[in-house]
C-alpha cells in the first residue's frame, strides 16, 4: 500500500473490522473520518478490496490459481494489482454511497412505553443526555433508536433536555407538539387538556403551525377538543413543583385537585356531590402522607373530611351553601 501512511492504514483496518457492529454514532464518525482526507478513503478501499480478494481466493478451487512451476508469479500479482486499481475509483465512490445511505435513511423506530402507577415516580436518562422526571399515573412513549422524540399520553413529566441545534428534541401529546429550544420544561396531560410550563430556555408549541414561543416563567394551557389556548405567567421555581410537593392550582375544580393528588401520591380521595365543581386557586404543599395532606387540603378549601380505612372523603361543611 505504497503512498498511504501506516497509521492511516491501521485506522482503515480498524474501521473495516468494526463495520458489522457500528452504531449510528460510529457511522457518523466513520464518514467524518473518510471526508477528512482523501487518503483515508483510499486506504479503506484498499483494505476492503484486499479482504474481498482473500475471501474470493479462499472460495476458489486450487487449480484455478495454480501456475506452471517454471513461470513467475509476478504477472499474476501484477494483473491483480491492475485489476484493483481499475476498480478502485469505482469502489471508493460506491463504498461511500453505501456508507452514507444508513445515515440518510430514516432510523427504524423502536418504541417502548414507560408507565407509572399512581404514587409512583421514575427518572429516565436518555442516550442523548436528556433526563426526564416522570410523575405518578403517567404514560410516556420513548424510542430506543431515537432519544430525541417522546410522546406523553397521560400524566406529567419534567424534561431536562440536552440541546442540539441540529436535532431538536420533540415531545408530542395527541395532535399537539412541543419542540425544545434548549430547555427545562414541565408538561401535564389530563384527558384533552395539555399544560406546558417553562423553567429554562424556551420551547415552541405547535412549531409547524402556530409556533407559539414559551420562555422562562411562561405557562400555556390548551384543550385539544376546542382548540382553546391560554397563556399565563408562572413563578420559575414552581415549574415542576410536584417533584418537591408544591402543586399550584388556578381556578381548578376540586375534582381536578383530587385527581391530581391521587395521581401523584395514590391517595384514594373522593368528593361528596356538589363539592367536585367548586373552583380552587392556591398552592398546596403535600407530603405524600394522606393523614397530613387531606386535613390540610380540607382546611384550604373550606371543607370537612372523613376517613374510612384508606379512603378519604371531602364534604361541604354544615351550613355551607356554596
C-alpha positions as CSV (number, residue, x, y, z in Angstrom):
1,X,0.0,0.0,0.0
2,X,2.7,2.4,-1.1
3,X,1.8,6.1,-0.8
4,X,-0.5,5.7,2.2
5,X,0.9,6.3,5.7
6,X,1.0,3.3,8.0
7,X,-1.1,4.9,10.7
8,X,-3.9,5.7,8.2
9,X,-3.7,2.0,7.1
10,X,-4.1,0.9,10.7
11,X,-7.1,3.2,11.2
12,X,-8.6,1.8,8.0
13,X,-8.2,-1.7,9.2
14,X,-9.8,-0.8,12.5
15,X,-12.8,0.8,10.8
16,X,-13.1,-2.2,8.5
17,X,-13.1,-4.7,11.4
18,X,-15.9,-2.7,13.2
19,X,-18.3,-2.5,10.3
20,X,-20.7,-5.2,11.5
21,X,-21.3,-3.8,15.0
22,X,-21.1,0.0,14.4
23,X,-23.8,2.2,16.0
24,X,-25.3,5.3,14.3
25,X,-22.8,7.5,16.1
26,X,-20.0,5.2,14.9
27,X,-21.2,5.6,11.3
28,X,-21.2,9.4,11.6
29,X,-17.7,9.3,13.0
30,X,-16.6,6.9,10.2
31,X,-18.0,9.2,7.4
32,X,-16.3,12.2,9.0
33,X,-13.0,10.2,9.0
34,X,-13.5,9.4,5.3
35,X,-14.1,13.0,4.4
36,X,-11.2,14.4,6.4
37,X,-8.6,13.2,4.0
38,X,-8.7,11.6,0.5
39,X,-6.0,9.2,1.7
40,X,-8.5,7.8,4.3
41,X,-10.9,6.7,1.6
42,X,-8.1,5.3,-0.5
43,X,-6.7,3.3,2.4
44,X,-10.2,1.9,3.4
45,X,-10.9,1.0,-0.2
46,X,-7.7,-0.9,-0.5
47,X,-8.3,-2.8,2.8
48,X,-11.8,-3.7,1.6
49,X,-10.5,-4.9,-1.8
50,X,-7.7,-6.9,-0.3
51,X,-10.2,-8.6,2.0
52,X,-12.5,-9.3,-0.9
53,X,-9.7,-10.9,-2.9
54,X,-8.7,-13.1,0.1
55,X,-12.2,-14.2,0.5
56,X,-12.6,-15.0,-3.2
57,X,-9.3,-16.9,-3.3
58,X,-10.4,-18.9,-0.3
59,X,-13.5,-20.0,-2.1
60,X,-11.8,-20.8,-5.5
61,X,-10.6,-24.3,-6.3
62,X,-6.8,-24.7,-6.0
63,X,-6.5,-25.5,-9.7
64,X,-7.9,-22.1,-10.7
65,X,-5.0,-20.2,-9.2
66,X,-2.1,-22.6,-9.9
67,X,0.6,-21.6,-12.4
68,X,3.3,-23.7,-14.1
69,X,6.3,-24.3,-11.9
70,X,8.7,-22.6,-14.3
71,X,6.5,-19.4,-14.6
72,X,7.0,-16.4,-12.4
73,X,4.2,-15.4,-10.1
74,X,4.7,-11.7,-10.7
75,X,2.4,-11.5,-13.8
76,X,-0.4,-12.8,-11.6
77,X,0.3,-10.3,-8.9
78,X,0.6,-7.5,-11.4
79,X,-2.6,-8.5,-13.1
80,X,-4.4,-8.5,-9.7
81,X,-2.9,-5.1,-8.8
82,X,-4.0,-3.6,-12.1
83,X,-7.5,-5.0,-11.5
84,X,-7.5,-3.4,-8.1
85,X,-6.5,0.0,-9.4
86,X,-9.0,-0.2,-12.3
87,X,-11.9,-1.0,-9.9
88,X,-10.5,1.2,-7.1
89,X,-12.0,4.5,-8.1
90,X,-15.5,3.0,-8.7
91,X,-15.3,1.0,-5.4
92,X,-14.5,4.1,-3.4
93,X,-17.5,6.0,-4.8
94,X,-19.8,3.0,-4.4
95,X,-18.5,2.4,-0.9
96,X,-19.1,6.0,0.1
97,X,-22.7,5.8,-1.2
98,X,-23.3,2.6,0.6
99,X,-21.8,4.0,3.8
100,X,-23.7,7.3,3.7
101,X,-27.0,5.6,2.9
102,X,-27.6,4.4,6.5
103,X,-27.2,8.0,7.7
104,X,-29.6,9.4,5.1
105,X,-32.3,6.7,5.6
106,X,-34.8,7.3,8.4
107,X,-33.9,5.5,11.6
108,X,-36.0,2.4,12.2
109,X,-38.4,3.2,15.1
110,X,-38.0,1.0,18.2
111,X,-40.7,2.4,20.5
112,X,-41.4,1.4,24.1
113,X,-43.7,2.7,26.8
114,X,-42.9,3.9,30.3
115,X,-45.9,3.7,32.6
116,X,-46.0,4.6,36.3
117,X,-48.8,3.8,38.7
118,X,-50.4,6.4,40.9
119,X,-48.0,7.4,43.5
120,X,-45.0,6.0,41.6
121,X,-42.3,8.2,40.2
122,X,-39.4,7.4,37.8
123,X,-36.4,9.1,36.5
124,X,-35.3,8.3,33.0
125,X,-31.8,9.1,31.5
126,X,-31.9,9.0,27.6
127,X,-28.9,8.2,25.5
128,X,-28.5,11.8,24.3
129,X,-28.1,13.2,27.8
130,X,-31.7,14.3,28.3
131,X,-33.3,13.5,31.6
132,X,-37.0,13.1,32.3
133,X,-38.6,13.0,35.7
134,X,-42.0,11.2,35.4
135,X,-44.7,11.6,37.9
136,X,-47.2,9.0,39.1
137,X,-50.1,7.9,36.9
138,X,-48.2,8.8,33.7
139,X,-47.7,7.1,30.3
140,X,-44.8,8.1,28.2
141,X,-43.7,6.7,24.8
142,X,-40.0,6.7,24.0
143,X,-37.9,5.4,21.2
144,X,-34.7,3.3,21.7
145,X,-33.4,4.2,18.3
146,X,-34.1,7.9,18.6
147,X,-33.8,9.6,22.0
148,X,-34.8,13.0,20.5
149,X,-38.5,12.1,20.4
150,X,-41.1,11.3,23.1
151,X,-44.9,11.3,23.5
152,X,-46.9,11.9,26.6
153,X,-50.2,10.2,26.6
154,X,-51.2,10.9,30.2
155,X,-49.8,12.3,33.4
156,X,-47.0,14.7,34.0
157,X,-43.2,14.9,33.5
158,X,-40.4,17.4,33.8
159,X,-37.9,17.4,30.9
160,X,-34.2,18.4,31.2
161,X,-33.2,18.5,27.6
162,X,-29.7,18.4,26.2
163,X,-30.0,20.9,23.4
164,X,-28.8,20.2,19.9
165,X,-29.1,22.9,17.2
166,X,-29.1,20.2,14.5
167,X,-31.5,17.7,16.2
168,X,-34.2,19.3,18.3
169,X,-36.0,17.3,21.0
170,X,-39.7,16.9,20.1
171,X,-42.4,16.0,22.5
172,X,-45.9,15.0,21.2
173,X,-49.1,14.7,23.1
174,X,-52.1,13.7,21.0
175,X,-52.1,16.1,18.0
176,X,-50.0,18.7,19.9
177,X,-46.3,19.2,19.6
178,X,-43.7,20.9,21.8
179,X,-40.2,21.4,20.4
180,X,-37.2,22.2,22.6
181,X,-35.0,25.2,22.1
182,X,-32.6,24.4,25.0
183,X,-34.9,23.8,27.9
184,X,-36.1,22.7,31.2
185,X,-39.9,22.4,31.0
186,X,-42.9,20.6,32.5
187,X,-45.8,19.1,30.7
188,X,-49.0,17.7,32.1
189,X,-51.7,15.8,30.1
190,X,-55.2,15.3,31.6
191,X,-57.7,14.0,29.0
192,X,-57.9,16.5,26.2
193,X,-56.1,19.2,28.2
194,X,-52.3,19.9,27.9
195,X,-50.4,22.2,30.2
196,X,-46.8,23.4,29.5
197,X,-44.6,25.4,31.8
198,X,-41.0,26.6,31.1
199,X,-38.3,27.0,33.7
200,X,-35.2,27.5,31.5
201,X,-34.5,28.2,27.8
202,X,-37.6,28.1,25.5
203,X,-39.9,25.8,23.7
204,X,-42.0,26.2,20.6
205,X,-45.6,25.0,20.8
206,X,-47.0,23.7,17.5
207,X,-43.8,24.6,15.7
208,X,-45.1,23.7,12.3
209,X,-48.4,25.6,12.7
210,X,-49.0,28.2,15.4
211,X,-45.3,28.4,16.5
212,X,-46.0,29.9,20.0
213,X,-42.7,30.5,21.8
214,X,-42.7,29.9,25.5
215,X,-39.9,31.4,27.6
216,X,-39.0,31.0,31.3
217,X,-41.9,31.8,33.5
218,X,-44.5,31.3,30.7
219,X,-47.3,28.8,31.0
220,X,-49.6,27.5,28.3
221,X,-52.9,25.6,28.7
222,X,-54.7,24.2,25.7
223,X,-57.7,22.0,25.1
224,X,-57.4,19.7,22.1
225,X,-61.1,19.4,21.6
226,X,-62.0,23.1,21.4
227,X,-58.5,24.3,20.4
228,X,-58.8,27.0,23.1
229,X,-55.4,28.3,24.2
230,X,-54.5,30.4,27.2
231,X,-51.1,31.9,28.2
232,X,-50.2,33.0,31.7
233,X,-47.2,33.6,33.9
234,X,-45.8,31.3,36.5
235,X,-43.0,31.5,39.0
236,X,-40.0,29.8,37.5
237,X,-39.2,28.0,40.7
238,X,-42.7,26.5,40.8
239,X,-42.3,24.8,37.4
240,X,-42.4,21.0,38.0
241,X,-43.2,21.8,41.7
242,X,-44.8,18.4,42.0
243,X,-41.3,17.0,42.5
244,X,-41.0,18.7,45.8
245,X,-44.6,18.5,46.8
246,X,-45.7,22.0,45.7
247,X,-48.7,21.9,43.5
248,X,-50.4,25.1,42.2
249,X,-53.9,25.4,41.0
250,X,-55.6,28.4,39.3
251,X,-59.3,28.2,39.3
252,X,-59.3,24.4,39.0
253,X,-62.2,22.3,40.1
254,X,-61.8,20.3,43.3
255,X,-62.4,17.2,41.2
256,X,-59.2,18.1,39.3
257,X,-57.4,18.7,42.6
258,X,-58.5,15.3,43.9
259,X,-57.4,13.6,40.7
260,X,-54.0,15.3,40.8
261,X,-53.4,14.2,44.4
262,X,-54.4,10.6,43.6
263,X,-52.1,10.6,40.6
264,X,-49.1,12.0,42.4
265,X,-49.5,10.0,45.7
266,X,-52.0,7.2,45.0
267,X,-54.3,8.7,47.7
268,X,-57.9,7.4,47.5
269,X,-59.8,10.8,47.7
270,X,-63.5,11.2,47.0
271,X,-65.7,14.2,47.0
272,X,-69.3,14.5,48.1
273,X,-71.8,15.6,45.4
274,X,-71.8,19.4,44.9
275,X,-68.2,19.8,46.0
276,X,-66.4,18.5,42.9
277,X,-67.2,21.5,40.8
278,X,-66.1,24.1,43.4
279,X,-63.1,26.1,42.0
280,X,-59.9,26.4,43.9
281,X,-56.9,28.7,43.4
282,X,-53.8,28.3,45.5
283,X,-50.6,26.4,46.3
284,X,-50.9,23.1,48.1
285,X,-47.9,21.8,49.9
286,X,-48.1,18.0,50.0
287,X,-46.0,15.4,51.8
288,X,-47.4,12.2,50.4
289,X,-48.8,11.3,53.8
290,X,-52.6,11.4,53.5
291,X,-53.2,11.8,57.2
292,X,-51.5,15.1,57.0
293,X,-52.3,16.2,53.4
294,X,-56.1,15.6,53.4
295,X,-56.9,17.6,56.6
296,X,-54.6,20.4,55.2
297,X,-56.4,20.4,51.9
298,X,-59.8,20.4,53.6
299,X,-58.8,23.5,55.6
300,X,-57.6,25.3,52.5
301,X,-60.8,24.7,50.5
302,X,-63.2,25.1,53.5
303,X,-64.5,21.6,53.5
304,X,-64.9,18.8,56.1
305,X,-63.2,15.5,55.8
306,X,-63.7,11.9,57.0
307,X,-61.7,8.7,56.7
308,X,-62.8,5.1,56.1
309,X,-59.8,2.9,56.1
310,X,-57.6,4.1,53.2
311,X,-60.4,6.0,51.6
312,X,-60.7,9.8,52.3
313,X,-63.8,11.9,51.6
314,X,-64.2,15.7,51.5
315,X,-67.7,17.1,52.1
316,X,-69.2,20.6,52.5
317,X,-69.3,21.8,56.0
318,X,-72.6,22.0,57.7
319,X,-74.4,25.2,56.7
320,X,-72.2,25.7,53.7
321,X,-74.5,26.6,50.8
322,X,-71.8,27.2,48.2
